[in-house]
């Protein structure tokens, strides 16, 4: 099958860039494919972090990818469309996660629908953004309704998408594992030494700190946890919400001696040290459809504690590959952490290793191929 893929890749950082690049590498093993990536993703004033460029020394890159799409240059949108039309693919794959890409993708699809017979497949990371207002729903529908096929990563997102596009073909599959970080296992003592951590027990909160990620509920769970055992909470990621609020909470809870904050984007080559130094990863999200961080943790054979929402409840098998807790429940987070260390640690880690086959990239490649036979 001939395929064109649009989406971010290096030099841009983040889960969507990793996802589309790994998808490209997996698809080209079986299909003829070209990948038109971005030359500019977001204007600086719209990006909440310090930069959207990947500062890593170890990068996920493929020299056969063609950077072409500039989010602020309409000429580049048309040029990408013309390149795809010339290539004449059976399928064009577009990721969807935020309404910023409405004019760009609508323009490209407009030309493709008129001048080619390519089928449009949307991979929906977020059907509609978190806490979306009416206008965001309308814009999402305006774009997604122009697709032919769809892939989602949860039952909840499938239901949300069905409301927007009606009875079109949708396939559901697990978000694949980000295994590219995990080339060589790092002994825990070496990972801890690298991070200057000497605590026996370490729990990890990893990634951008935003309000919906619920870090304050994890912080509020810490007093009960440290009352029962000595545990270090390692917070590794750039703060995209008011850091002072979290620092004040840590002070008020009197848990400063048990919390380490690394306020920066963690480069790819450093990420393994944080996971290998830790015992379990906690994602206390209050609103989410899915998270590549669960698959990232699984890629390092680390169990997780997650809130029982969205795709998280489908990815994590409660008390087998991790723990499901109620949203906004610090008491349940504390209970899960304590149960993990007191009675379940070895068993759950072994279960994570056994279950990783469910998150293979081969599965999504097969489902994409099933749309057109």
Buried (B, 14 or more C-beta within 10 A) or exposed (E): BBBBBBBBBBBBBBBBBBBBBBBBBBBBEBBEBBBBBBBBBBEEEEEEBEEBEBBBEBBBEBEEBBBBBBBEEEEBBBBBBBBBBEBEBBBBBBBBBBBBBBBBBBBBBBBBBEBBEBBBBBBBBBBBBBEBEEEBBBBBBBBBEBBBBBBBBBEBBBEBBBEBBEEBBBBBBBBBBBBBBBEEEBEBEEBBEBBEBEBEBBBBBBBBBBBEBBBBBBBBBBBBBBEEEEBBBBBBBBBBBEEEEBBEBBEEBEBEEBBBBBEBBBBBEBBBBBBBBBBBBBBBBBBBBBBBBBBBBBBBBBBBBBBBBBBBBBBBBEBBBBBBBEBBBBEBBBBBBBBBBEEBBEEBBBBBEEBBEBBBBEBBBEBBBEBBE
